[in-house]
Amino acid sequence: MELFPPIPLAEWRDTKETLHRFAQVVGKVRLAASVRRNHWWNVPFHLTGRGITTRPMGRADGNPIHTMDFDFVGHQLVVSALDGRQISLPLIGQSVASFHDAVMDALAALGVRVRLDVPRPFDLPDATRPFAEDTEHATYDPRHANRYWRVLSQVASVLEEFAAGFSGKSSPVHHFWHTFDIAHTRFSERPVDQPPGVDPVTREAYSQEVISFGFWFGDDTFAEPAFYSYTAPEPAHLAEEPLVPTAARWAARGGSHLAVLRYDDARAQSDPRAAVLAFYESAYRAGAGRAGWDIERLACPGGVTDPQLAARQG
């Protein structure tokens, strides 16, 4: 199977917009039904062999343990209870409104009582319209949905490989339904006191100094897929640091800078996987160096922290 197959935003924008809202419906169930973790690590989806999953949730909130899985091979949402009961909902032919209602009905049928605090899209142009009223977004092309999952899976594999080289506090490789990107984040564990006016989502996500690495599929502000990295808070002169490969660049965004490697530029490299790993490493060293992290102490070559094994391998 081709590594990093083409996925230009213009070709699947309508499916992406619908699927993004499907993901937010299920993601908000996850938010309501899971135990809160630091930096919201309880909220994102994880990859599976056929799609993405909420992982098991419930019990702590009084509900039966249940899981919701997007299957982008069979093109359905599978809602499962721990006792073996299961309800499958088709993804093809659904509007956001009909999908929302079907999800709520399926949960109720399995004995899950959940209330979405804000049953509307997060940070999307129609953020004031309830999911239950959105009949506009109703495009689901199974070919595009399957390719989205395959690209997501390939990027996740590269991010897992990159994550192995760091021994400090770091996040899982996970898929954020609100921004529709996949990311891995490293922490210095130095606390960050956010200004009083910062929203609670941001305050928790960036309560410590971070360098984050990820991939998104493109949106209205950056209309093409790309690999990215950023350091928060951003240290002075970060954008003066070199990036590799030469196609990578620093992009100004919201008063700070993103390290960006366009997906198509990565695909054009002789070894796309190596190019993406080198890009992430150069962005990490740029941010960590400028922010004063102990890069050598936090290194974990080959995923090994055992000093005896590391000495033998070295």
Phi and psi in degrees as GROMACS dihedral restraints (atoms count N, CA, C in turn):
[ dihedral_restraints ]
;  ai    aj    ak    al  type     phi  dphi    fc
    3     4     5     6     1   -60.5    20    10
    4     5     6     7     1   132.6    20    10
    6     7     8     9     1   -76.7    20    10
    7     8     9    10     1   128.9    20    10
    9    10    11    12     1    55.8    20    10
   10    11    12    13     1    63.8    20    10
   12    13    14    15     1   -64.3    20    10
   13    14    15    16     1   157.0    20    10
   15    16    17    18     1   -63.0    20    10
   16    17    18    19     1   139.9    20    10
   18    19    20    21     1  -147.9    20    10
   19    20    21    22     1    62.6    20    10
   21    22    23    24     1   -63.0    20    10
   22    23    24    25     1   135.5    20    10
   24    25    26    27     1   -57.3    20    10
   25    26    27    28     1   -39.9    20    10
   27    28    29    30     1   -60.0    20    10
   28    29    30    31     1   -28.3    20    10
   30    31    32    33     1   -76.0    20    10
   31    32    33    34     1   -25.1    20    10
   33    34    35    36     1  -133.4    20    10
   34    35    36    37     1    20.8    20    10
   36    37    38    39     1   -54.8    20    10
   37    38    39    40     1   -44.5    20    10
   39    40    41    42     1   -64.3    20    10
   40    41    42    43     1   -43.1    20    10
   42    43    44    45     1   -64.8    20    10
   43    44    45    46     1   -41.6    20    10
   45    46    47    48     1   -60.6    20    10
   46    47    48    49     1   -43.8    20    10
   48    49    50    51     1   -64.3    20    10
   49    50    51    52     1   -38.4    20    10
   51    52    53    54     1   -70.3    20    10
   52    53    54    55     1   -47.2    20    10
   54    55    56    57     1   -63.9    20    10
   55    56    57    58     1   -36.6    20    10
   57    58    59    60     1   -58.6    20    10
   58    59    60    61     1   -41.6    20    10
   60    61    62    63     1   -74.3    20    10
   61    62    63    64     1   -35.4    20    10
   63    64    65    66     1   -57.1    20    10
   64    65    66    67     1   -45.9    20    10
   66    67    68    69     1   -62.8    20    10
   67    68    69    70     1   -36.6    20    10
   69    70    71    72     1   -68.9    20    10
   70    71    72    73     1   -35.7    20    10
   72    73    74    75     1   -58.5    20    10
   73    74    75    76     1   -51.9    20    10
   75    76    77    78     1   -68.6    20    10
   76    77    78    79     1   -37.7    20    10
   78    79    80    81     1   -62.6    20    10
   79    80    81    82     1   -36.4    20    10
   81    82    83    84     1   -72.6    20    10
   82    83    84    85     1   -26.3    20    10
   84    85    86    87     1   -65.6    20    10
   85    86    87    88     1   -45.7    20    10
   87    88    89    90     1   -57.9    20    10
   88    89    90    91     1   -44.3    20    10
   90    91    92    93     1   -60.0    20    10
   91    92    93    94     1   -40.8    20    10
   93    94    95    96     1   -76.1    20    10
   94    95    96    97     1   -28.9    20    10
   96    97    98    99     1  -106.4    20    10
   97    98    99   100     1     2.1    20    10
   99   100   101   102     1  -112.5    20    10
  100   101   102   103     1   158.2    20    10
  102   103   104   105     1   -76.7    20    10
  103   104   105   106     1   130.9    20    10
  105   106   107   108     1   -64.1    20    10
  106   107   108   109     1   135.5    20    10
  108   109   110   111     1  -117.8    20    10
  109   110   111   112     1   158.6    20    10
  111   112   113   114     1   -56.3    20    10
  112   113   114   115     1   141.4    20    10
  114   115   116   117     1    60.7    20    10
  115   116   117   118     1    22.7    20    10
  117   118   119   120     1    64.6    20    10
  118   119   120   121     1    27.4    20    10
  120   121   122   123     1   -66.8    20    10
  121   122   123   124     1   -13.6    20    10
  123   124   125   126     1   -74.4    20    10
  124   125   126   127     1   -17.1    20    10
  126   127   128   129     1   -88.7    20    10
  127   128   129   130     1   -39.5    20    10
  129   130   131   132     1   -68.9    20    10
  130   131   132   133     1   166.4    20    10
  132   133   134   135     1   -88.0    20    10
  133   134   135   136     1   158.8    20    10
  135   136   137   138     1  -118.7    20    10
  136   137   138   139     1   157.8    20    10
  138   139   140   141     1   -79.7    20    10
  139   140   141   142     1   148.9    20    10
  141   142   143   144     1  -128.4    20    10
  142   143   144   145     1  -179.6    20    10
  144   145   146   147     1   -73.3    20    10
  145   146   147   148     1    -6.6    20    10
  147   148   149   150     1  -133.4    20    10
  148   149   150   151     1    -3.7    20    10
  150   151   152   153     1   172.2    20    10
  151   152   153   154     1  -128.5    20    10
  153   154   155   156     1  -136.3    20    10
  154   155   156   157     1   153.7    20    10
  156   157   158   159     1  -133.1    20    10
  157   158   159   160     1   150.9    20    10
  159   160   161   162     1   -76.8    20    10
  160   161   162   163     1   -19.1    20    10
  162   163   164   165     1    71.6    20    10
  163   164   165   166     1   162.2    20    10
  165   166   167   168     1   -60.8    20    10
  166   167   168   169     1   142.8    20    10
  168   169   170   171     1  -147.7    20    10
  169   170   171   172     1   168.8    20    10
  171   172   173   174     1   109.7    20    10
  172   173   174   175     1  -163.2    20    10
  174   175   176   177     1    66.3    20    10
  175   176   177   178     1   -60.5    20    10
  177   178   179   180     1   -63.5    20    10
  178   179   180   181     1   -26.9    20    10
  180   181   182   183     1   -98.8    20    10
  181   182   183   184     1    11.0    20    10
  183   184   185   186     1    89.4    20    10
  184   185   186   187     1    -4.5    20    10
  186   187   188   189     1   -90.2    20    10
  187   188   189   190     1   157.5    20    10
  189   190   191   192     1   -63.5    20    10
  190   191   192   193     1   151.5    20    10
  192   193   194   195     1   -66.8    20    10
  193   194   195   196     1   130.8    20    10
  195   196   197   198     1  -147.6    20    10
  196   197   198   199     1   162.0    20    10
  198   199   200   201     1  -137.1    20    10
  199   200   201   202     1   146.8    20    10
  201   202   203   204     1  -124.8    20    10
  202   203   204   205     1   124.0    20    10
  204   205   206   207     1  -126.6    20    10
  205   206   207   208     1   125.4    20    10
  207   208   209   210     1   -81.2    20    10
  208   209   210   211     1   125.5    20    10
  210   211   212   213     1  -108.6    20    10
  211   212   213   214     1   107.2    20    10
  213   214   215   216     1   -96.0    20    10
  214   215   216   217     1    13.8    20    10
  216   217   218   219     1  -100.8    20    10
  217   218   219   220     1   -49.5    20    10
  219   220   221   222     1   -89.1    20    10
  220   221   222   223     1    -8.1    20    10
  222   223   224   225     1    57.4    20    10
  223   224   225   226     1    62.1    20    10
  225   226   227   228     1  -151.8    20    10
  226   227   228   229     1   160.1    20    10
  228   229   230   231     1  -102.2    20    10
  229   230   231   232     1   126.8    20    10
  231   232   233   234     1  -109.6    20    10
  232   233   234   235     1   118.4    20    10
  234   235   236   237     1  -105.6    20    10
  235   236   237   238     1   118.6    20    10
  237   238   239   240     1  -123.7    20    10
  238   239   240   241     1   141.1    20    10
  240   241   242   243     1  -104.8    20    10
  241   242   243   244     1   157.1    20    10
  243   244   245   246     1   -64.5    20    10
  244   245   246   247     1   -22.6    20    10
  246   247   248   249     1   -82.6    20    10
  247   248   249   250     1     4.6    20    10
  249   250   251   252     1   100.4    20    10
  250   251   252   253     1   -11.8    20    10
  252   253   254   255     1   -69.5    20    10
  253   254   255   256     1   146.4    20    10
  255   256   257   258     1  -150.9    20    10
  256   257   258   259     1   139.2    20    10
  258   259   260   261     1  -128.0    20    10
  259   260   261   262     1   131.1    20    10
  261   262   263   264     1  -111.7    20    10
  262   263   264   265     1   135.7    20    10
  264   265   266   267     1  -119.3    20    10
  265   266   267   268     1   132.0    20    10
  267   268   269   270     1   -69.4    20    10
  268   269   270   271     1   144.9    20    10
  270   271   272   273     1   -92.5    20    10
  271   272   273   274     1   -28.0    20    10
  273   274   275   276     1   -75.5    20    10
  274   275   276   277     1   136.3    20    10
  276   277   278   279     1    83.1    20    10
  277   278   279   280     1    11.9    20    10
  279   280   281   282     1  -104.9    20    10
  280   281   282   283     1   141.4    20    10
  282   283   284   285     1   -88.7    20    10
  283   284   285   286     1   168.9    20    10
  285   286   287   288     1   -60.7    20    10
  286   287   288   289     1   -38.8    20    10
  288   289   290   291     1   -62.8    20    10
  289   290   291   292     1   -49.0    20    10
  291   292   293   294     1   -67.7    20    10
  292   293   294   295     1   -35.3    20    10
  294   295   296   297     1   -64.9    20    10
  295   296   297   298     1   -45.8    20    10
  297   298   299   300     1   -57.0    20    10
  298   299   300   301     1   -48.0    20    10
  300   301   302   303     1   -64.9    20    10
  301   302   303   304     1   -39.2    20    10
  303   304   305   306     1   -66.8    20    10
  304   305   306   307     1   -37.2    20    10
  306   307   308   309     1   -64.0    20    10
  307   308   309   310     1   -47.3    20    10
  309   310   311   312     1   -62.3    20    10
  310   311   312   313     1   -39.2    20    10
  312   313   314   315     1   -66.6    20    10
  313   314   315   316     1   -40.9    20    10
  315   316   317   318     1   -64.4    20    10
  316   317   318   319     1   -43.3    20    10
  318   319   320   321     1   -61.8    20    10
  319   320   321   322     1   -44.9    20    10
  321   322   323   324     1   -61.4    20    10
  322   323   324   325     1   -39.1    20    10
  324   325   326   327     1   -64.6    20    10
  325   326   327   328     1   -26.9    20    10
  327   328   329   330     1   -93.0    20    10
  328   329   330   331     1     5.5    20    10
  330   331   332   333     1    83.4    20    10
  331   332   333   334     1    17.1    20    10
  333   334   335   336     1   -96.1    20    10
  334   335   336   337     1   122.6    20    10
  336   337   338   339     1  -109.0    20    10
  337   338   339   340     1   110.6    20    10
  339   340   341   342     1  -136.3    20    10
  340   341   342   343     1   142.3    20    10
  342   343   344   345     1  -121.7    20    10
  343   344   345   346     1   124.8    20    10
  345   346   347   348     1   -82.2    20    10
  346   347   348   349     1   119.4    20    10
  348   349   350   351     1   -60.9    20    10
  349   350   351   352     1   -39.7    20    10
  351   352   353   354     1  -130.1    20    10
  352   353   354   355     1    89.6    20    10
  354   355   356   357     1   -80.3    20    10
  355   356   357   358     1    48.9    20    10
  357   358   359   360     1  -138.3    20    10
  358   359   360   361     1   162.6    20    10
  360   361   362   363     1   -61.3    20    10
  361   362   363   364     1   149.7    20    10
  363   364   365   366     1  -101.7    20    10
  364   365   366   367     1   124.4    20    10
  366   367   368   369     1    56.1    20    10
  367   368   369   370     1    40.0    20    10
  369   370   371   372     1  -123.0    20    10
  370   371   372   373     1   161.0    20    10
  372   373   374   375     1   -56.1    20    10
  373   374   375   376     1   -29.4    20    10
  375   376   377   378     1  -103.3    20    10
  376   377   378   379     1    38.7    20    10
  378   379   380   381     1   -64.8    20    10
  379   380   381   382     1   -13.7    20    10
  381   382   383   384     1   -93.5    20    10
  382   383   384   385     1    -5.9    20    10
  384   385   386   387     1   -96.5    20    10
  385   386   387   388     1   125.2    20    10
  387   388   389   390     1   -61.0    20    10
  388   389   390   391     1   146.2    20    10
  390   391   392   393     1   -52.6    20    10
  391   392   393   394     1   -40.1    20    10
  393   394   395   396     1   -66.0    20    10
  394   395   396   397     1   -10.4    20    10
  396   397   398   399     1  -111.3    20    10
  397   398   399   400     1     2.4    20    10
  399   400   401   402     1   -90.4    20    10
  400   401   402   403     1    95.2    20    10
  402   403   404   405     1  -100.4    20    10
  403   404   405   406     1    -0.8    20    10
  405   406   407   408     1   -72.6    20    10
  406   407   408   409     1   -46.1    20    10
  408   409   410   411     1   -87.6    20    10
  409   410   411   412     1   104.9    20    10
  411   412   413   414     1  -147.3    20    10
  412   413   414   415     1    27.6    20    10
  414   415   416   417     1  -104.7    20    10
  415   416   417   418     1   125.4    20    10
  417   418   419   420     1  -142.5    20    10
  418   419   420   421     1   100.2    20    10
  420   421   422   423     1   -92.9    20    10
  421   422   423   424     1   115.7    20    10
  423   424   425   426     1   -61.4    20    10
  424   425   426   427     1   -29.8    20    10
  426   427   428   429     1   -64.4    20    10
  427   428   429   430     1   -43.6    20    10
  429   430   431   432     1   -71.5    20    10
  430   431   432   433     1   -38.3    20    10
  432   433   434   435     1   -64.3    20    10
  433   434   435   436     1   -40.0    20    10
  435   436   437   438     1   -66.4    20    10
  436   437   438   439     1   -39.7    20    10
  438   439   440   441     1   -67.6    20    10
  439   440   441   442     1   -39.3    20    10
  441   442   443   444     1   -53.7    20    10
  442   443   444   445     1   -46.9    20    10
  444   445   446   447     1   -67.2    20    10
  445   446   447   448     1   -40.3    20    10
  447   448   449   450     1   -65.1    20    10
  448   449   450   451     1   -42.1    20    10
  450   451   452   453     1   -64.2    20    10
  451   452   453   454     1   -44.2    20    10
  453   454   455   456     1   -56.9    20    10
  454   455   456   457     1   -43.1    20    10
  456   457   458   459     1   -66.0    20    10
  457   458   459   460     1   -40.5    20    10
  459   460   461   462     1   -67.5    20    10
  460   461   462   463     1   -41.9    20    10
  462   463   464   465     1   -64.4    20    10
  463   464   465   466     1   -40.6    20    10
  465   466   467   468     1   -58.6    20    10
  466   467   468   469     1   -40.2    20    10
  468   469   470   471     1   -62.7    20    10
  469   470   471   472     1   -41.8    20    10
  471   472   473   474     1   -67.0    20    10
  472   473   474   475     1   -41.4    20    10
  474   475   476   477     1   -64.0    20    10
  475   476   477   478     1   -37.3    20    10
  477   478   479   480     1   -62.9    20    10
  478   479   480   481     1   -40.5    20    10
  480   481   482   483     1   -64.7    20    10
  481   482   483   484     1   -43.0    20    10
  483   484   485   486     1   -64.9    20    10
  484   485   486   487     1   -41.0    20    10
  486   487   488   489     1   -60.7    20    10
  487   488   489   490     1   -27.6    20    10
  489   490   491   492     1   -63.5    20    10
  490   491   492   493     1   -19.2    20    10
  492   493   494   495     1   -87.8    20    10
  493   494   495   496     1    10.8    20    10
  495   496   497   498     1  -130.5    20    10
  496   497   498   499     1   130.5    20    10
  498   499   500   501     1  -102.1    20    10
  499   500   501   502     1    -4.1    20    10
  501   502   503   504     1   -84.1    20    10
  502   503   504   505     1  -171.9    20    10
  504   505   506   507     1   -63.2    20    10
  505   506   507   508     1   130.0    20    10
  507   508   509   510     1  -152.0    20    10
  508   509   510   511     1   156.8    20    10
  510   511   512   513     1   -82.3    20    10
  511   512   513   514     1   163.7    20    10
  513   514   515   516     1   -64.5    20    10
  514   515   516   517     1   168.6    20    10
  516   517   518   519     1   -83.1    20    10
  517   518   519   520     1   114.9    20    10
  519   520   521   522     1  -143.5    20    10
  520   521   522   523     1   160.4    20    10
  522   523   524   525     1  -106.9    20    10
  523   524   525   526     1   115.5    20    10
  525   526   527   528     1   -86.6    20    10
  526   527   528   529     1   120.9    20    10
  528   529   530   531     1   -76.1    20    10
  529   530   531   532     1   -22.9    20    10
  531   532   533   534     1   -76.0    20    10
  532   533   534   535     1   -38.7    20    10
  534   535   536   537     1  -103.1    20    10
  535   536   537   538     1    -8.9    20    10
  537   538   539   540     1    61.7    20    10
  538   539   540   541     1    39.0    20    10
  540   541   542   543     1  -123.9    20    10
  541   542   543   544     1   169.6    20    10
  543   544   545   546     1  -118.5    20    10
  544   545   546   547     1   139.4    20    10
  546   547   548   549     1  -150.3    20    10
  547   548   549   550     1   158.9    20    10
  549   550   551   552     1  -136.7    20    10
  550   551   552   553     1   134.6    20    10
  552   553   554   555     1  -127.3    20    10
  553   554   555   556     1   136.1    20    10
  555   556   557   558     1  -106.9    20    10
  556   557   558   559     1   145.7    20    10
  558   559   560   561     1  -122.9    20    10
  559   560   561   562     1   139.2    20    10
  561   562   563   564     1   -84.2    20    10
  562   563   564   565     1   -17.3    20    10
  564   565   566   567     1    72.6    20    10
  565   566   567   568     1     7.3    20    10
  567   568   569   570     1   -77.0    20    10
  568   569   570   571     1   127.7    20    10
  570   571   572   573     1   -69.1    20    10
  571   572   573   574     1   150.6    20    10
  573   574   575   576     1  -124.3    20    10
  574   575   576   577     1   122.7    20    10
  576   577   578   579     1   -92.3    20    10
  577   578   579   580     1    99.9    20    10
  579   580   581   582     1   -69.2    20    10
  580   581   582   583     1   149.7    20    10
  582   583   584   585     1   -58.0    20    10
  583   584   585   586     1   152.6    20    10
  585   586   587   588     1   -56.9    20    10
  586   587   588   589     1   -31.9    20    10
  588   589   590   591     1   -81.6    20    10
  589   590   591   592     1    -2.4    20    10
  591   592   593   594     1   -71.9    20    10
  592   593   594   595     1   138.9    20    10
  594   595   596   597     1   -66.4    20    10
  595   596   597   598     1   156.5    20    10
  597   598   599   600     1   -65.3    20    10
  598   599   600   601     1   -28.6    20    10
  600   601   602   603     1   -63.9    20    10
  601   602   603   604     1   -48.6    20    10
  603   604   605   606     1   -67.0    20    10
  604   605   606   607     1   -39.0    20    10
  606   607   608   609     1   -59.2    20    10
  607   608   609   610     1   -41.5    20    10
  609   610   611   612     1   -75.2    20    10
  610   611   612   613     1   -41.5    20    10
  612   613   614   615     1   -63.3    20    10
  613   614   615   616     1   -35.1    20    10
  615   616   617   618     1  -119.1    20    10
  616   617   618   619     1    40.2    20    10
  618   619   620   621     1   -75.3    20    10
  619   620   621   622     1   -12.9    20    10
  621   622   623   624     1  -131.8    20    10
  622   623   624   625     1   158.8    20    10
  624   625   626   627     1   -65.4    20    10
  625   626   627   628     1   132.3    20    10
  627   628   629   630     1  -135.6    20    10
  628   629   630   631     1   157.7    20    10
  630   631   632   633     1  -128.7    20    10
  631   632   633   634     1   122.1    20    10
  633   634   635   636     1  -114.9    20    10
  634   635   636   637     1   149.4    20    10
  636   637   638   639     1  -135.2    20    10
  637   638   639   640     1   137.5    20    10
  639   640   641   642     1  -168.9    20    10
  640   641   642   643     1  -163.6    20    10
  642   643   644   645     1  -151.0    20    10
  643   644   645   646     1   137.1    20    10
  645   646   647   648     1  -129.4    20    10
  646   647   648   649     1   164.5    20    10
  648   649   650   651     1   -94.5    20    10
  649   650   651   652     1    -0.8    20    10
  651   652   653   654     1   103.0    20    10
  652   653   654   655     1   151.9    20    10
  654   655   656   657     1  -153.9    20    10
  655   656   657   658     1  -168.6    20    10
  657   658   659   660     1   -66.6    20    10
  658   659   660   661     1   -25.1    20    10
  660   661   662   663     1   -90.9    20    10
  661   662   663   664     1   -22.1    20    10
  663   664   665   666     1  -145.7    20    10
  664   665   666   667     1    92.8    20    10
  666   667   668   669     1   -85.2    20    10
  667   668   669   670     1    41.9    20    10
  669   670   671   672     1  -160.0    20    10
  670   671   672   673     1   154.9    20    10
  672   673   674   675     1   -68.7    20    10
  673   674   675   676     1   147.5    20    10
  675   676   677   678     1  -160.7    20    10
  676   677   678   679     1   151.1    20    10
  678   679   680   681     1   -87.3    20    10
  679   680   681   682     1   147.9    20    10
  681   682   683   684     1  -147.7    20    10
  682   683   684   685     1   165.4    20    10
  684   685   686   687     1  -153.9    20    10
  685   686   687   688     1   150.0    20    10
  687   688   689   690     1  -149.0    20    10
  688   689   690   691     1   157.3    20    10
  690   691   692   693     1  -116.0    20    10
  691   692   693   694     1   132.3    20    10
  693   694   695   696     1  -137.5    20    10
  694   695   696   697     1   127.5    20    10
  696   697   698   699     1   -64.5    20    10
  697   698   699   700     1   150.8    20    10
  699   700   701   702     1   -76.7    20    10
  700   701   702   703     1   123.9    20    10
  702   703   704   705     1   -73.4    20    10
  703   704   705   706     1   158.7    20    10
  705   706   707   708     1   -60.4    20    10
  706   707   708   709     1   141.5    20    10
  708   709   710   711     1    64.9    20    10
  709   710   711   712     1    21.7    20    10
  711   712   713   714     1   -57.2    20    10
  712   713   714   715     1   -42.7    20    10
  714   715   716   717     1   -70.7    20    10
  715   716   717   718     1    -2.1    20    10
  717   718   719   720     1   -86.0    20    10
  718   719   720   721     1   -10.9    20    10
  720   721   722   723     1   -76.1    20    10
  721   722   723   724     1   146.1    20    10
  723   724   725   726     1   -75.0    20    10
  724   725   726   727     1   150.4    20    10
  726   727   728   729     1  -125.2    20    10
  727   728   729   730     1   151.8    20    10
  729   730   731   732     1  -127.7    20    10
  730   731   732   733     1   151.6    20    10
  732   733   734   735     1   -68.4    20    10
  733   734   735   736     1  -179.6    20    10
  735   736   737   738     1   -63.7    20    10
  736   737   738   739     1   -20.9    20    10
  738   739   740   741     1   -72.4    20    10
  739   740   741   742     1   -18.9    20    10
  741   742   743   744     1   -71.7    20    10
  742   743   744   745     1   152.8    20    10
  744   745   746   747     1  -151.9    20    10
  745   746   747   748     1   165.9    20    10
  747   748   749   750     1   -93.1    20    10
  748   749   750   751     1   132.3    20    10
  750   751   752   753     1  -119.7    20    10
  751   752   753   754     1   128.1    20    10
  753   754   755   756     1   -70.1    20    10
  754   755   756   757     1   134.8    20    10
  756   757   758   759     1  -156.7    20    10
  757   758   759   760     1   114.0    20    10
  759   760   761   762     1    61.0    20    10
  760   761   762   763     1    36.4    20    10
  762   763   764   765     1    84.8    20    10
  763   764   765   766     1     0.7    20    10
  765   766   767   768     1  -134.1    20    10
  766   767   768   769     1  -163.0    20    10
  768   769   770   771     1  -133.4    20    10
  769   770   771   772     1   142.0    20    10
  771   772   773   774     1  -109.5    20    10
  772   773   774   775     1   136.2    20    10
  774   775   776   777     1   -80.3    20    10
  775   776   777   778     1   127.6    20    10
  777   778   779   780     1  -130.9    20    10
  778   779   780   781     1   132.1    20    10
  780   781   782   783     1  -124.7    20    10
  781   782   783   784     1   110.2    20    10
  783   784   785   786     1   -57.8    20    10
  784   785   786   787     1   140.3    20    10
  786   787   788   789     1   -55.8    20    10
  787   788   789   790     1   -44.8    20    10
  789   790   791   792     1   -67.4    20    10
  790   791   792   793     1   -31.5    20    10
  792   793   794   795     1   -68.6    20    10
  793   794   795   796     1   -37.2    20    10
  795   796   797   798     1   -65.5    20    10
  796   797   798   799     1   -42.3    20    10
  798   799   800   801     1   -62.1    20    10
  799   800   801   802     1   -29.2    20    10
  801   802   803   804     1   -79.5    20    10
  802   803   804   805     1   -11.0    20    10
  804   805   806   807     1   -72.0    20    10
  805   806   807   808     1   154.9    20    10
  807   808   809   810     1   -63.9    20    10
  808   809   810   811     1   -31.7    20    10
  810   811   812   813     1  -132.8    20    10
  811   812   813   814     1    87.1    20    10
  813   814   815   816     1   -57.1    20    10
  814   815   816   817     1   -41.1    20    10
  816   817   818   819     1   -60.9    20    10
  817   818   819   820     1   -47.7    20    10
  819   820   821   822     1   -63.6    20    10
  820   821   822   823     1   -36.3    20    10
  822   823   824   825     1   -64.5    20    10
  823   824   825   826     1   -42.4    20    10
  825   826   827   828     1   -67.6    20    10
  826   827   828   829     1   -42.4    20    10
  828   829   830   831     1   -61.0    20    10
  829   830   831   832     1   -41.5    20    10
  831   832   833   834     1   -66.7    20    10
  832   833   834   835     1   -37.5    20    10
  834   835   836   837     1   -61.4    20    10
  835   836   837   838     1   -50.5    20    10
  837   838   839   840     1   -59.3    20    10
  838   839   840   841     1   -42.4    20    10
  840   841   842   843     1   -64.8    20    10
  841   842   843   844     1   -41.1    20    10
  843   844   845   846     1   -66.5    20    10
  844   845   846   847     1   -37.8    20    10
  846   847   848   849     1   -67.9    20    10
  847   848   849   850     1   -38.6    20    10
  849   850   851   852     1   -62.5    20    10
  850   851   852   853     1   -49.0    20    10
  852   853   854   855     1   -66.0    20    10
  853   854   855   856     1   -32.5    20    10
  855   856   857   858     1   -63.3    20    10
  856   857   858   859     1   -51.5    20    10
  858   859   860   861     1   -69.8    20    10
  859   860   861   862     1   -45.5    20    10
  861   862   863   864     1   -66.8    20    10
  862   863   864   865     1   -38.0    20    10
  864   865   866   867     1   -66.1    20    10
  865   866   867   868     1   -46.1    20    10
  867   868   869   870     1   -67.6    20    10
  868   869   870   871     1   -31.2    20    10
  870   871   872   873     1   -89.8    20    10
  871   872   873   874     1    -3.8    20    10
  873   874   875   876     1    80.1    20    10
  874   875   876   877     1    28.6    20    10
  876   877   878   879     1   -72.9    20    10
  877   878   879   880     1   153.6    20    10
  879   880   881   882     1   -85.3    20    10
  880   881   882   883     1    85.1    20    10
  882   883   884   885     1   -61.3    20    10
  883   884   885   886     1   -43.1    20    10
  885   886   887   888     1   -69.1    20    10
  886   887   888   889     1   -39.9    20    10
  888   889   890   891     1   -65.7    20    10
  889   890   891   892     1   -34.5    20    10
  891   892   893   894     1   -86.9    20    10
  892   893   894   895     1    -4.3    20    10
  894   895   896   897     1   -70.1    20    10
  895   896   897   898     1   149.2    20    10
  897   898   899   900     1  -143.9    20    10
  898   899   900   901     1    68.2    20    10
  900   901   902   903     1   -57.6    20    10
  901   902   903   904     1   128.7    20    10
  903   904   905   906     1    67.5    20    10
  904   905   906   907     1    15.2    20    10
  906   907   908   909     1    72.7    20    10
  907   908   909   910     1    20.4    20    10
  909   910   911   912     1  -109.0    20    10
  910   911   912   913     1   127.6    20    10
  912   913   914   915     1  -113.6    20    10
  913   914   915   916     1   -13.2    20    10
  915   916   917   918     1   -64.7    20    10
  916   917   918   919     1   114.7    20    10
  918   919   920   921     1   -61.8    20    10
  919   920   921   922     1   -33.2    20    10
  921   922   923   924     1   -69.1    20    10
  922   923   924   925     1   -45.4    20    10
  924   925   926   927     1   -65.2    20    10
  925   926   927   928     1   -40.5    20    10
  927   928   929   930     1   -61.8    20    10
  928   929   930   931     1   -39.5    20    10
  930   931   932   933     1   -65.7    20    10
  931   932   933   934     1   -41.0    20    10
  933   934   935   936     1   -66.1    20    10
  934   935   936   937     1   -41.5    20    10
  936   937   938   939     1   -69.0    20    10
  937   938   939   940     1   -33.8    20    10
